[in-house]
Every structure is written in structure tokens, then in C-alpha cells.
Amino acid sequence: MSENQPIRQRLLLKGISSRAWEHPADRGALVALRRLQGFDTFIRKLSGFLNERMVKMQLLGSCVRVTERQFAQVHRLYSEAATTLDAQSLPSLYVQADPTYNATTIGIDSPKIVLNSSLLDLLDDDELRFVLGHELGHALSGHALYRTLLTYMVSLTTSLSGVPFGALGVQAIRVALAEWARKSELSSDRAGLLATQDLPAAIRVHMKLASGGRLQDLDQTEFLTQAREYEDSEDLRDSLMKLLLVEGATHPMNVVRAGELRRWVDSGAYADILAGNYPRRDDDKDAKISDEAAAAAESYTKSFNESEDALAKLLRDVGDGVGGIGRWVAGKFRGN
């Protein structure tokens, strides 16, 4: 973590709702789950009784709590990120001794953020602000609560494993949960970018995580070109391999995440938020499941239609061919 970096003004996003940065697929699931009144309260209480105190005492006993007097620079960056995202309350932040490059948000009723100490040596201030904003995004979106809720739901469905085809249903749910988890990481990357408001810094984080910190040997333009090459693989075998690689994974690959963040910025959504055009927390209660489901479907459809991936191209061509045959058959029955 570097010191004495020049102070750069960031726009404060007053009243911003987490829906502003949530990926459409993530947002649709969250809006739906927020409507399940009662069950989420049950999960909160159960987790609070069984896990929350254990997590709290474990962190207090083994990690360092970040305050104005401990890791003061980290505390300042954290406060800045929270102010930019207009967070109403700050989850407790801890630093733990760990050589792996990672940070996590844990807890449900009272989320807590844990930074591995290795990140403090790896990242400069703007990069660390991005990571802190990313974890705040998880906390503000309530990902921990709803992931736990759905984990319980999956556990309940294991009783179906003895029913014919029941195991297939459980596997389908697990695959869907993994897909949602990956999309929630993209959501939080967007929150991190909004917190730091420095795209090169956000991309550098993924470059450092992918390379082990050897930024002096990397080029950002080439790194993003690599991301596009991964996404637009021309060989069908590579397309199928990508599906196998991400099956069950809860996090997208670092190179892919950099490309996704660049794509979000290029879409104009990031600039729109900075211009003040974003959903407000006060309107969250009026968010409609149908609207968010439609937005999620549109997002997947757009990605599929614009993809240069070999498998996507094949499926589009097959679809066009089947559609053409259908139109030909329909024309014959109409006597055309």
C-alpha cells in the first residue's frame, strides 16, 4: 500500500441503491429474494444464534480490527469508499495475517469484512479502495444473507435425491447458484469501481491478482485483449472447455473480470451513474420482480447475440436455420 498519493475528488453517490451496480442476473435474484418475507428473518436469527458470535469472537481473537488508530491508512480508504457509496453503516473491518491474495465479507445480521495482509503489500491506495468498495458492495447488496438462505433451500431439496430425476433437479439448482455467485462478483466489481472511480486502478487489481503482483511485466491494453480472446474463442472445443472450467466456480477468472468491467464501462452505464442517473434506496420497495427478470433475460440475450464465441455462433446459426425451416413449412401450409 503506497502513501502520499495525490488526493483526487470522487463524486458522492447520495442515496444510491445497490441495484445501481448489481448485474441484471444478480439484481433479479436479489429483488425476488427480498420479497420472501419471514424466511430471511428466520435465517438471520438462526445464523445470529449459531454463527455470528463465533465469527465475531474468532476475528476479535485472531485478527486486527481496523480503526483510526490501527491501520489508520486502511481505515481512511475504507471510510472514503463508504462515503462515496453513501453507506448508512460500516461493517467492521479486520486485517488477518494471510499470504494469499484475498478479501471476504462474512456474517449476515452484522456483516464483517476481512482483508488478508498480503493485499496491503500488493496494492496501492486506489487499488485497495477498489477492493474495499467491492467488499462493501457485497455487504450492501446483502449477498451473504441471501446466499445463506439459498444454501438452506438447497439443503432442503436434498430430500429429492431419492426421487427419480430428483438429483438432476438438485444439480440444476446448484449450477444456478454458482452462476448467481459469479454474477454477484461482477456486481461487486462495479461497486468497487464506483467507490474508487478509477478504471485503470480497478483493472490493475485484476492484473496483479492474475500475475502475483508483477505489474511491471504487464501491459493493460494487452491484458484486456487477452480477456477478449478468451471470450471470443473461435474453436468450438475451447468454448466447451470454458463451460467445464466454470462449472461450480463461484468466482469468475481475474482476466475475465477485467474484461467484464471494461465492457460495463463501455456500455455507458458507469458514466450514467456518475451523472446522477441511478436508482435510489428509497425506491427499493417499489422494485418489481417482473421488471428485473426481464432485465436479466435481456442481459443474457444481448450477451448471447453479441458474443463471438464459437459455441454462441453455432447456436445462433442453428437457431436461424430452424427458424428458416419453420417459416418455409408455415409458408407451405398457407399455400405460399
N, C-alpha and C positions, 0 to 999 in steps of 0.2 A: 504494500500500500504506500503510495507516494505522498509526499507532503508539499505544501506551498504551491499547489496548483492554482492558476488564476481563477477567481470567482466568476462564474457565468450565471446570468439570470435565467431562471426557468419559469415558465408560465404556471400559475397555480390553477388547478382544475377544480374550482369550487363546486361542491355538491355533486361531483361526478359519481355515477353509478358504476358498479363493476361490470354491468352489461356493456359498457363502452369498449372495454378491452377484451371481453370474452369472445372466443372463437364461436361462430354461429352454432356449431355442433355442441360445444360445451355449454353455451348460453341456453340452448333449447332444453338440454337435460336439467340444468340448474333451475330454470323457471318452473319446469314441471315438478321437480322435487320439492321446491319451496311451497308448492300448493298442497303437499301431503301433510296436512296439519295433524298433530298428535304423534305420529310415528317418529318424526325428527326430535320432538321433545323427549320421547321415551329413550331414544338413542343418546341424546345429550345427558340425561340423568343417569343412565346406565354407565356410560363411559366416564362421567364425572365421579361416580361412586367407585368404579373399579380401576380406572386408568389415570385420570387426571392428577390425582395426588401423587401417584407413583412417579409419573413423568416429572412433576414439579420437584419432588424431593431428589430424584435422580440428577436433574440438572443443577439444582442448588448445591448438591454434594460433590459433583464431579466437574462442573464447568464454571466459567467465569461470566457473571451477569454483566451485560454492557450497560454502563451508566455514564453520567457526566464525569465521573472520577475513575472509571475503569474502561479502558479502550475508548477514551474520550473522542478520538477522531472518528471511530466507527459509529459512536453514538450520534455525532453531528451529522454524518452522512445519512444515517437511519432517520433522524428527525427531519432532514431535508426531503427525503423520499416520501415520508408520511405526509408532510405538509403539502408537497406538490400534488399528491393523490387525495388530499383532503381527508385523510383517515381520521375517523372520530376518536379512535383509541389505538394505542400502540401495543401490539403483542410484546411480551417480554422477549428480549434478545440475548442470546448466550453465545459465547465462543468456546468451542471444545477442542482439545488437543487431538488432531487427527491429520495425518499426512495426505489423505485423499481429498481431491477437489470436489467438495460437495457442500450444499446447504439444504436445510429441510424445514418445513413448517409442520409441527405436530400439535396434538391436542385438539379438542373440539369445543368444549364450553369456554375455554380460555386458551386460544392458540399461542404457541411459543415458537420462535424462530431460532434455529441453531446454525451457526456458521462454523465450518471446520477451519482450524487455524491456518491451514495451508493456503486458503484463499487470501488471507491478509498479506502474504508474501507474493502471491501471484498477480494480484490486481491493483491497478491504480484507483484513485478516488472515484472517477466517473464510472469505471467498470464495476467497482464494488457497489456503487449506488444503484446500478442496473440490477445486480444480484439481490440487493436488499428490496428493491421495488418488485422484483419477480416474486420473492417470498411474501411480501405484503399483498401482492395480487392473489396468491393462494389463500391467504387469511381472509381478505376482504370478500372474495368470491364464496368462501365457505366450503372450499374443496374438501377439507379434512372431514367435516361433518357429513357431507353427502357421500363421500367415498366410503366412510364407515357404514352409513345407512345402507348403501347398496351391497356392501360386503355381507351385512346381516341378511339382506334379501337373497343373495346367492347361497348363503348357508342354509336358508330355509328351503331353497329349491333342491338341495342335495337329496332330499327325500324322494325326488322324482327319478333318481338314478336307477331304481329297481323297476320302473315302469318302462315298457317298450318305447324306445326313442326318447325317453326322459333324459338320458345322459347327453344326447345331442342338444337338447334344449338348454341344459346347464352350460355346455361348452359354448353355445351361441351367446349366452348371457355374458360369459367370461370374456369372450372375444370382444363383445360390445363394450364391456367395462374397460378393457385395455385400450380400445380405440378412444374412448372418452378421456381416459387418463392422459393419453398422448395429446389430445386436443387441449386439455386443461393446462398442459405445459406451454403450449403455444399461446394460450390466453395470458399466462403469467409473464411470458417473454414480452408481450405487448405492454403489460403493466410496468415491467421494468424499464422499457424504452420510454414510456410516458413519465416515469419517475426521474430518469436521467436526462431525457430529451437530447440524446447524443447518439445517433445511429452508429457512427464508426466505433464508439466505445462499446455499444451492445454487441456489434459483430466481433469486436476484438475478444470479448469474453468467450465466445464460442470458438474462436481461433485458438485461444490459449488452452481451453479445456480439451480441444481436439489434439493439440500438439504437445501438451505438457508444459506449456508456457514459453515455447521458443518462438516468440513473436518476431524476433529479428530475422528469422529464416523464412517468414511467410509474407505473402502479398494478398491484401484484402480482395482486390479485383479477381485474382486467380482463385482465391478461396471460394468466392461466390460463383465463379464459373464452374468450379468443381461441383458445387451444390446443384447447379442447373444440369450438369452432365448426369448426376445421379438421378434426378427427377425425370429427365428426358431420355432415358436409356432406350436405344434403338433395337436392342436384341431382346426377343421375347423371353429367352432364358433368363436374362438379367431381371426382367420385370417379375417373373415368377419367383426368382430368388429374393427380391425385395419383399414380397409378401411373406415369405418364410422367415426372413430376418426380423420383421417387426411383429410377428405373431406373438402375442402375450407380453410384448415390451410395453412398459408404462411411460417411457421417455423416448421422444424422437432422437435421432442421432444429431450430434452437435453441428455437423456440416448442414444437415437438412434444416435444422432450426434457424441457422443463419439465413439460409435461402428463404424460408418462410417469413422471417421478419422483414427481409428486404422486399418481398412480394407484397406484404401488408402495407408497407410504406408507399410502394409504387402504386397501390390501388387508390391512394388519396385519402384513405380512412384516417391515417395518422394526422395529416395536415388538417383534416376536417375537425378532429378533436381539439387540436391546438387552437383552432379558430373559434372554439366555443360551441361547436355543434355536436353535442353528446347527450345521452340520456342522463337524467338526474335521479338521485336516490329517492327523492320524494315521489317519483312516478313508478317506482319498482312494483308497488302493489297493483298497479293497473296493467302490468305486462301480461300479454295473452300467450298462452301456450301455443295456440294455433299459429300466431304470427311468428313465434320463434321456431316452431317446427318447420314452417315454410321457408324461413331464412336458412335453416340448417340444410334443408333439401336443396335449396338454390345454390348454396355454397358448394355442396358436393357435386351438383350438376355442372356448375361452372368449372370447377377443377377438372372434372372428367372431360368436358368438351374442349378445354384449352390445353390439356395435357399432351405432350409429345412422346409420352411413354409408349413403348411398342404394344403393350397389352391394351392400353386405353385406345390406341388407334385401331387395333384389331377389333375390339368390341364395338367401336363406333362404325367401322366398315360393315361388320356383321349386322349390326342394327339397321344400317341404311339398306343393306341388301334385303333383309327380311321385310323391312318396310316397303321396299320397292316391289317385292313379290306380292305382298299383301295388297298394294294398290293395283297391281296388274290383275290379280284374281278378282278383286272387287269390281274392276272395270269390266271383266268378262261376264260377271253375273249381272251387271247392269246393261250388258249388251253393247258396250263400247268397243 
